[in-house]
Amino acid sequence: MFTGIVEGMGQVREMRRDARGVRLVIDAGAALNGEALRAGDSVAVNGVCLTAVTFERGAFAADLSPETLARTTLGRLAPGTSVNLERPVPVTGRLGGHIVQGHVDGVGRVVALREVAEARRLEIAVAPDLARYIADKGSIAVDGVSLTVAGWAGNRFGVALIPHTCEVTTLGSLEPGREVNLEVDILAKYVERLAGGLRPRRARRAGAPERPPAARRRPGRRRPPRGLAGGMRRRRKAVRK
């Protein structure tokens, strides 16, 4: 698990493409505080959780699966491109941002950029199937950076970037038209899943007539009372007969 607090920026050294797939080689430099990665370690690259398969002379390599290439921007990286790097948070570490899995949900596109005092405001267009998970003041990961949603309308949302974020991450170089990896808050997905399963709809037997909704019931037809009161009323009717 990650928190969206980028440790530093690395640089793409090489993109090896062959019949087996794509291998991404990244020069980590001092981005990981000089700590070496071991084969099998996880690292988030622009918000995508990858597995380091080799590490030598300050660079690590990771293989990109077809799913990663189809759902993220990593397949469009070129040598020399800067990327955000973050290692998983330890159990005893601080959750500085929000829960980020490194499982990118889709790609958004920067549609507007405004300077607001010393900060910058980005507007990002997102696919409709992801827009429903975005809420004002909620959390979202943009290229692996934990940000707070600063307003939304339709399929667009805004985020504010402070000078520090622009300086230590790749978000400071974004321009309109650029694509970014997006991961929505996993808590929103679980809430949707649980809320959708609270009242499962009962399947109707084949050939059985559909029960009319309460608003369409015929006037004058009342359900017989249940319980003790219902039983007393039925007995009184029987005595009158």
C-alpha positions as semicolon CSV with decimal commas, in nm:
position;residue;x (nm);y (nm);z (nm)
1;M;0,000;0,000;0,000
2;F;0,113;0,353;-0,077
3;T;0,004;0,691;0,055
4;G;0,053;0,921;-0,244
5;I;0,345;1,104;-0,081
6;V;0,608;1,091;-0,356
7;E;0,963;1,024;-0,233
8;G;1,132;1,174;-0,535
9;M;1,156;1,177;-0,912
10;G;1,337;0,926;-1,127
11;Q;1,413;0,931;-1,496
12;V;1,333;0,678;-1,766
13;R;1,660;0,531;-1,889
14;E;1,526;0,278;-2,137
15;M;1,211;0,116;-2,277
16;R;1,288;-0,232;-2,406
17;R;1,024;-0,375;-2,636
18;D;1,037;-0,731;-2,766
19;A;0,810;-1,026;-2,834
20;R;0,778;-1,094;-2,460
21;G;0,651;-0,744;-2,377
22;V;0,794;-0,419;-2,242
23;R;1,064;-0,373;-1,980
24;L;1,093;-0,028;-1,823
25;V;1,433;0,078;-1,685
26;I;1,435;0,376;-1,448
27;D;1,728;0,565;-1,303
28;A;1,621;0,620;-0,942
29;G;1,925;0,828;-0,845
30;A;1,867;0,979;-0,502
31;A;1,489;0,955;-0,531
32;L;1,474;0,659;-0,291
33;N;1,715;0,811;-0,039
34;G;2,000;0,603;-0,175
35;E;1,838;0,277;-0,064
36;A;1,868;-0,010;-0,308
37;L;1,571;-0,213;-0,424
38;R;1,580;-0,591;-0,417
39;A;1,428;-0,818;-0,678
40;G;1,061;-0,858;-0,591
41;D;1,024;-0,521;-0,416
42;S;0,726;-0,305;-0,507
43;V;0,756;0,055;-0,620
44;A;0,497;0,298;-0,753
45;V;0,592;0,466;-1,081
46;N;0,357;0,754;-1,164
47;G;0,103;0,586;-0,940
48;V;0,137;0,238;-1,092
49;C;0,250;-0,042;-0,861
50;L;0,534;-0,230;-1,032
51;T;0,768;-0,509;-0,925
52;A;1,140;-0,445;-0,949
53;V;1,301;-0,739;-1,126
54;T;1,658;-0,608;-1,124
55;F;1,847;-0,327;-0,952
56;E;2,199;-0,219;-1,042
57;R;2,399;0,104;-1,044
58;G;2,111;0,313;-0,917
59;A;1,860;0,191;-1,174
60;F;1,584;-0,069;-1,151
61;A;1,387;-0,255;-1,417
62;A;1,020;-0,355;-1,414
63;D;0,810;-0,547;-1,664
64;L;0,485;-0,394;-1,791
65;S;0,190;-0,626;-1,843
66;P;-0,065;-0,580;-2,124
67;E;-0,317;-0,459;-1,863
68;T;-0,073;-0,192;-1,743
69;L;-0,004;-0,079;-2,098
70;A;-0,376;-0,057;-2,179
71;R;-0,492;0,118;-1,861
72;T;-0,206;0,359;-1,782
73;T;0,028;0,605;-1,949
74;L;0,345;0,404;-1,882
75;G;0,354;0,258;-2,231
76;R;0,392;0,610;-2,373
77;L;0,696;0,703;-2,165
78;A;1,016;0,791;-2,348
79;P;1,382;0,792;-2,238
80;G;1,455;1,107;-2,038
81;T;1,101;1,144;-1,905
82;S;1,072;1,218;-1,532
83;V;0,849;0,994;-1,320
84;N;0,720;1,000;-0,962
85;L;0,854;0,726;-0,733
86;E;0,722;0,593;-0,403
87;R;0,789;0,276;-0,209
88;P;0,517;0,103;-0,003
89;V;0,452;0,250;0,340
90;P;0,573;0,027;0,627
91;V;0,326;-0,090;0,889
92;T;0,479;0,150;1,141
93;G;0,488;0,437;0,891
94;R;0,264;0,743;0,875
95;L;-0,032;0,764;0,642
96;G;0,060;1,108;0,513
97;G;-0,177;1,113;0,217
98;H;-0,455;0,858;0,172
99;I;-0,480;0,487;0,094
100;V;-0,334;0,434;-0,254
101;Q;-0,310;0,082;-0,394
102;G;-0,115;0,156;-0,707
103;H;-0,397;0,006;-0,913
104;V;-0,470;0,280;-1,164
105;D;-0,839;0,306;-1,260
106;G;-0,795;0,502;-1,580
107;V;-0,635;0,792;-1,761
108;G;-0,747;1,154;-1,734
109;R;-0,655;1,453;-1,946
110;V;-0,550;1,799;-1,825
111;V;-0,794;2,045;-1,984
112;A;-0,711;2,368;-1,803
113;L;-0,434;2,524;-1,598
114;R;-0,457;2,847;-1,396
115;E;-0,214;3,028;-1,173
116;V;-0,378;3,124;-0,842
117;A;-0,143;3,337;-0,630
118;E;0,159;3,111;-0,571
119;A;-0,035;2,792;-0,640
120;R;-0,164;2,631;-0,957
121;R;-0,508;2,491;-1,025
122;L;-0,550;2,199;-1,263
123;E;-0,873;2,086;-1,423
124;I;-0,879;1,725;-1,536
125;A;-1,135;1,550;-1,754
126;V;-1,223;1,196;-1,649
127;A;-1,432;0,913;-1,793
128;P;-1,798;0,906;-1,674
129;D;-1,756;0,567;-1,506
130;L;-1,491;0,718;-1,275
131;A;-1,655;1,057;-1,224
132;R;-1,912;0,911;-0,983
133;Y;-1,637;0,828;-0,732
134;I;-1,509;1,187;-0,716
135;A;-1,641;1,411;-0,439
136;D;-1,561;1,764;-0,333
137;K;-1,284;1,760;-0,067
138;G;-1,234;1,391;-0,132
139;S;-0,903;1,227;-0,219
140;I;-0,766;1,121;-0,556
141;A;-0,423;1,010;-0,679
142;V;-0,294;1,190;-0,990
143;D;0,021;1,027;-1,131
144;G;0,071;0,879;-0,785
145;V;0,035;1,209;-0,596
146;S;-0,231;1,225;-0,323
147;L;-0,444;1,535;-0,385
148;T;-0,765;1,685;-0,252
149;V;-1,049;1,746;-0,496
150;A;-1,115;2,120;-0,508
151;G;-1,448;2,117;-0,688
152;W;-1,603;1,919;-0,972
153;A;-1,862;1,965;-1,245
154;G;-1,982;1,693;-1,480
155;N;-1,685;1,484;-1,588
156;R;-1,425;1,738;-1,474
157;F;-1,262;1,797;-1,140
158;G;-1,010;2,047;-1,007
159;V;-0,707;2,015;-0,781
160;A;-0,480;2,278;-0,628
161;L;-0,102;2,237;-0,638
162;I;0,111;2,414;-0,381
163;P;0,465;2,521;-0,481
164;H;0,623;2,229;-0,291
165;T;0,419;1,973;-0,487
166;C;0,514;2,140;-0,815
167;E;0,880;2,131;-0,715
168;V;0,918;1,771;-0,596
169;T;0,680;1,590;-0,836
170;T;0,614;1,582;-1,208
171;L;0,285;1,768;-1,166
172;G;0,467;2,101;-1,185
173;S;0,540;2,039;-1,554
174;L;0,188;1,940;-1,659
175;E;0,024;2,134;-1,941
176;P;-0,322;2,117;-2,104
177;G;-0,351;1,810;-2,321
178;R;-0,125;1,591;-2,106
179;E;-0,258;1,256;-1,985
180;V;-0,229;1,147;-1,623
181;N;-0,289;0,826;-1,431
182;L;-0,586;0,839;-1,196
183;E;-0,675;0,621;-0,899
184;V;-0,997;0,705;-0,719
185;D;-1,042;0,654;-0,346
186;I;-1,084;0,281;-0,279
187;L;-1,323;0,361;0,008
188;A;-1,573;0,507;-0,240
189;K;-1,571;0,178;-0,433
190;Y;-1,639;-0,027;-0,121
191;V;-1,922;0,205;-0,015
192;E;-2,083;0,167;-0,358
193;R;-2,046;-0,209;-0,344
194;L;-2,192;-0,239;0,004
195;A;-2,476;0,006;-0,057
196;G;-2,571;-0,179;-0,373
197;G;-2,599;-0,506;-0,183
198;L;-2,809;-0,386;0,110
199;R;-3,143;-0,459;-0,057
200;P;-3,095;-0,718;-0,329
201;R;-3,388;-0,742;-0,567
202;R;-3,576;-1,072;-0,543
203;A;-3,589;-1,263;-0,867
204;R;-3,939;-1,312;-1,006
205;R;-4,036;-1,666;-1,106
206;A;-4,083;-1,723;-1,475
207;G;-4,446;-1,662;-1,571
208;A;-4,538;-1,501;-1,237
209;P;-4,722;-1,166;-1,272
210;E;-4,528;-0,860;-1,171
211;R;-4,647;-0,714;-0,842
212;P;-4,772;-0,358;-0,884
213;P;-4,589;-0,092;-0,683
214;A;-4,759;0,054;-0,376
215;A;-4,848;0,374;-0,561
216;R;-5,053;0,173;-0,814
217;R;-5,263;-0,033;-0,574
218;R;-5,633;-0,005;-0,631
219;P;-5,810;0,235;-0,395
220;G;-6,028;0,073;-0,130
221;R;-5,824;-0,246;-0,111
222;R;-5,650;-0,263;0,222
223;R;-5,420;-0,528;0,350
224;P;-5,570;-0,735;0,632
225;P;-5,419;-0,631;0,967
226;R;-5,161;-0,862;1,111
227;G;-5,069;-0,968;1,461
228;L;-5,287;-0,958;1,773
229;A;-5,504;-0,667;1,652
230;G;-5,574;-0,846;1,325
231;G;-5,677;-1,165;1,502
232;M;-5,920;-0,979;1,732
233;R;-6,086;-0,808;1,436
234;R;-6,131;-1,133;1,252
235;R;-6,288;-1,298;1,559
236;R;-6,534;-1,006;1,600
237;K;-6,647;-1,048;1,240
238;A;-6,701;-1,418;1,294
239;V;-6,922;-1,351;1,602
240;R;-7,137;-1,102;1,409
241;K;-7,204;-1,363;1,143
